Amino acid sequence: MDYLKLFNEIIKVATPLNSNKAEATSLEQLLADTGLDSLDLLMVGIYLAEIFGVSEEIAKQVQAKTVGEMINYMHFNRTKEPASVEEAIKGIQ
């Protein structure tokens, strides 16, 4: 799965107006450099947890600094795995 594409598609759902044009350009990018504010990052984390079936208790413990670290944390603690980015996004819309 293209996790960078997944992250950017989640941004579109989490920030439908996206007036600051937030975007992740690489998995190594710092979350602080994506253009997302703290509430937006919280929403992205909630959606990632939902997509991967991570419990709220475990999801709250994420301490990621980069896009990749956030995705890796959710992936490591997953209870489900969507087959595609499109399937993942359908599940949260």
LINRA-V287212 format. One record per pair of residues at least 6 apart in sequence whose C-alpha atoms are under 6 Angstrom apart, sorted by sequence separation. I is the first residue (numbers start at 0). J is the second residue. If there is no record, write none. Layout:
i:j
I:J
I:J
This chain:
i:j
63:69
81:87
23:33
22:33
21:33
21:34
21:35
53:77
52:77
51:77
52:78
52:79
51:79
13:42
51:80
30:64
29:64
30:65
29:65
30:66
28:65
50:87
27:65
28:66
26:66
27:67
26:67
5:84
